[in-house]
């Protein structure tokens, strides 16, 4: 698949799906909580409660 076609696939993914994918690759996703995903979605993806800095 050419690179431009794979970019089309990524654009169709939801923020939840992208964060799930990033997590499966071992990337931290805490920075996306409160912006792209909720704390509940974070727990769905990681299996852990979100313990981030709340102001």
Secondary structure, DSSP 8 states (H G I E B T S, - for coil): --HHHHHHHHHHS-HHHHHHHHHHTT---GGGBTTTB-HHHHHHHHSS-------
